[in-house]
Each structure stands twice: as structure tokens, then as C-alpha cells.
Amino acid sequence: MRFVYLFLFVGLLLSCGSPKNVVYLQDVEPFKQQAIGHSYEMIIHQDDLLAIMVNSKDPELALPFNMPLVTYQLGYQTSGQQRILGYLVDKEGNIDFPILGKLAVAGLSRMQLTNLIKERLMKDDLIKDPIVTIQFLNFKISVMGEVARPGSFTINSDRVTLLEALSMAGDLTIYGRRDRVTVLRETGDKRTVLFHDLRSGDIFESPCYYLQQNDIVYVEPNKARAGQSEINQNNSVSVWLSAISIIASIATLIINLKK
């Protein structure tokens, strides 16, 4: 029986994770201010859906440049909700804007496109005092793998970090690898895959620390979780209990025979 107890004790020790494997930002000095290495700007990509609103002191002048509001109904609700129709960025990176025609918008930031439209409206003497507001309508990210609540999340602001995305997904489970969190990003016809170690402050320097629309975050399972995939999920607990019971019975039988 001593061997059985020793076996159980060793198994318990192996199942306990070291704090060094699970604690985030271990090498960051507390209370020390750090300069932000790069500013955050959301860049317009293909297939983005943009809400563009033009205003002026004279509302009639701005009217031709604004998409109409549409009413839609959710389920069995009696009252509908309104939303603005957006401009879809095509595969060439253009949008078809009223009167101004095609505008090349892919690769521009939201502020750059705002200034572009304002300059065109004033240059063509269409509106002397335009106020242009642009919003992303389909900014979403996906988090999958060893997190508490995997799924796709719609972002209402223009800024979301990798840590914030993991928080929205309920954080990593104890089986997620903190040293290998993957961000998959597609820009145009190119795909980028970057790996991050959440235990290190180096993630702040990653170009994927600030996520872009349609980024995918994947958390790999650790060895313990990967090993569990080889055991039937319905019988994993009963299998181990049966194995321990059999070992204990065999050990007891051997001891009794020796007596």
C-alpha cells in the first residue's frame, strides 16, 4: 500500500502547475511607467463595412452624401430597430461614394479617410463646412482554443488589445499555454501568424498587441490537455479510479500471499 500511496502522491505533484507557467507579465517592473512604442490606428481593409455620415450647417447640402436609415425587426419584436447602411470596401479597396465616385480607401486610417472626403467636398465646392464621421460596422475578432468562452466578438470601439480579447473570452483555462498564444491576421492577399508569450512584457511590442478587424486569436492546449485527448472523455475519471483500485487490490493480494 505504501507504493500505492507514493504513486498517488507523485501524480498529485505532477498535476500541480508551477506559478511560473501561468502568471502573466512576470518580467514587468511594477509602478514603472513604460513608453508606448507605437500609436494605435485602425487601418481600412477589404470587405470592411463603413458608416460614413456627412453633416453641415445646411442639412440639405449634406443630404445626398448620407445613406438612408433602414428599419429591421429582430424575431417577434413588435417595434423595429434602425441602422445605417454602410459602404462595403470591394476587393480593389474602393468604395463608391455619392457624387465623388470611387474612392481608394484600403490602407487608410479612419482619420485619413475623414480628411480625404472633407477635402474633396470643399475642393469641388459641394460643401464649405463639412463634418465627416466614419465608423466601422463589422469590426469583430475571434478567440478560440483553451479559453473559457470561445467565439466571435463584435467590437464597438476602434481599439482592442490582445489581453482585452482574452478577457472577453473569459481568460485562458488552466490548460492553455501562456507561452504560445497565436494571432492570425490577413491583410489583402497576405497572411501573418505571430506567437506571443503572455508571461513576458514583450507582448506590448508586438504588432498584434492591438488587434485588427477579423483577427483570430488561438490558445494552444498544454501537454496535460493534449494527453487527455487520448482518453475517452466519458470514461476518463472512471478509468483512472478503476486503475488505482486494481493496483491497490493487486498490491494487497501480493502482501497477503507473502504472509
N, C-alpha and C positions, 0 to 999 in steps of 0.2 A: 504493500500500500504506500510505502514511502516513495517508491518510484512513480506511482500514480500521482501523488500529491506534487512531487517535483515536476512532473510533466505538465500539470495544470498551472503551477506557479510560473514556469518558463513561458507557457503560452500566454498567460496574463501579461507578463512583462513585454513580450513581443507585440502584443496588441496595443500597448500604450504608445502614442505618438510623442515624439520629442517636441518641446515648445519651439525649438529652432526650425522645425519643419512647417509650423502652422502660423507663427506670428508674422504679421505684415511689417514692412518698413523697419527692419531691425537695425540697419546701419544709419538711420536718420537721427541726427542730434536733436534732442528736444529743446524747444524755446529758441532755436536758431533760425533766423529769417533767411530764406533762400530766394535768390533772384529767379524769376520765371524766365526760362531760356528762350521761349518763343511765344508770340502772341497767338491767340486763337482766332481763326477766321474760317467760317464755313464756306466751302467752295461749291459752286453750282456744277452738277454733273448731268449726264444724260439721264433721261427718264425722271428727273425731278419735276415736281408739280409746284408751280409758283403762284401765289396770290399777289397780284400787283394792283395797288389802289393809287389812283391819281386824284389829288384834291387841289382846289384853287379857291380864291376869294369869290370867283364867279363859278358856282357849281355847274352851270350849263356848259361851260367850256371843257370841264373835266369829264362830263358825262360820256362822250364817245370812247374814252380810253378805259372805262371800267367794265368788268364782266358783270353780268346780272346776278342777282341772288336767286338761288333755286331752293324750293321747298321740298323736303323729303320726309318720309314717315318711317319710323322705326317700329317694327312689329305691329301691335294692336293699339298703339298710341293714337288718341283722337286728334291731338294737335301736332302739326308737322314742325320740323326744325329747318332753319335756313343756313345755308353755307354759300361761300363764294366759289364760283367756278375758277379753276386755275389754268395756267399756261403750262403745257407739257413740253419739256425740253426734248427735242427729237434726237435721232441718232447722230445727226450732224452737229448737235449742240446749239440749235437755234430755237427761237420761239417766234410765232407770228403775232406781232403786236399791232393793235388797230392804228391805222393811218401811217405809222412809222414803218410798217412792213416787217421783214425778217431782221431779227437781232441776234448776233452771235453772243451767247451768254455763258456757255460752258467754259469753265476755268476762271470765271469772275467770282468775286465775293459778292455778298449781298449789297454792301455799300458801293462797290464799283458799278454794279448794275443800276443802283439807285441814281448815282451821279450821271451815268450814261443816258438814262431816259430823261432826266431833268435837262441835260444839255441839249438833247435832240429837240425836246419840246420848245425850249427857248430859242434855239438856233433857227428852227423852222417857223418861228413866230406863231406857234399854236397856243401856248400858254405862257404868260410872262412871269407868273409866280407859282410854278408847280410845286406841289408837295407829294413826293412819291414814297409809298410804303410797300415793302416786299416781305413776304412771309413764306416759309416752306410749309407745304401742306402734307407732305408724305415723308417727313423725317422719322425714320424708325431704325431700330437696331435689334439684333437677335442675340440672345445668350443661351448657350446650350452646354451640355456636359454635366459635370458634377457640381451643380448648383441646386439650391432648394426649390426654385420655381423657374425652370427654363421656359423660354418663349420669346415672342417678339414684343417690343415695347415702342409705343409712339412717344416721341419727344416733343414737348410743347415749346421749348425754348431753343435757342440756337447753339446751346453749349451743353455737352455731356461728356464726362470723363470715364475712363475705364473703370475706376473704382465706383463711380456712381452707377454705372450699368450693372456691375456685380451686386451692388446693394439692391437695385430694383428687382434682381432675380433672387433675392433672399440670401445672398452671400454664398460662398463655397461650402459644400458639405465637408465633413471631416475626411472624406475620401478623395477630395480634389487636390491636385498637385499645385501648390502655391508657386512652385518654381517653373511652371510651364503653362502659362495662360496664353492662348493663341488669339490673335486678332487677324481676321481675313478681310482684306479690303480690295475692292475692284474699282479701278479708275479708268474709264474708257475701255481700251482693249488690253489692259494690263491688270494682273492680279498680284497683290503683295501679301505675304504671310510673315508676321512678326511674332516672336515669342517673348514673354515677359515673366520676370521673377518678382512676385508681389512682396517677397521678403526684403527686397532691396529698393532703395530710393532711386535707383537708375530708371525706374518706370516713368519718372517725371520728365526724363529727357527723350522718351520715345515719341516718334511722330504719330503714334497711335494712342497716346495717352488721352488726347482729345479725339473722341470718336467722330467719324463722318457718317452721313446717312447711308443705310444699308450695310454697315459694318457687321460682321459676325464674330462674336466672342465665344471661344470654346475652351472649356476647362477639362484637362485630361484627368482620368482616374489614376490613383496611385496603385502600387503593387497589390495592396490588400484588396482593393475593389476589383482589380483585374483578375486576381486569383479566385474571387467569388464567382466570376462568370463561368468557371469550370464546374461549379456545383449547382445542382438543381435548386432554384430559388424556393420551391415549395418544401424541399426536404433538407435544406442546409442545416437548420438547427437540430432537427431530429437525427440527422446523420452523425453529427458530432457527439450528441448525447449518447447515441447508441454505441459509437466507437469507444467513448470513455467508459461506458458501462461494461462493454465486452472486455476491455483491457483490465478493468478492476476485477471482473469475475475470474479472468484467467490468472491474474496475479494471486488472488485469494485461493484458487484451486491449487496452484503450484506450491504455495506456502503450506496448505493442508496436507498435500501429498508428502512433502518433506518431513512433516511431523510424523 
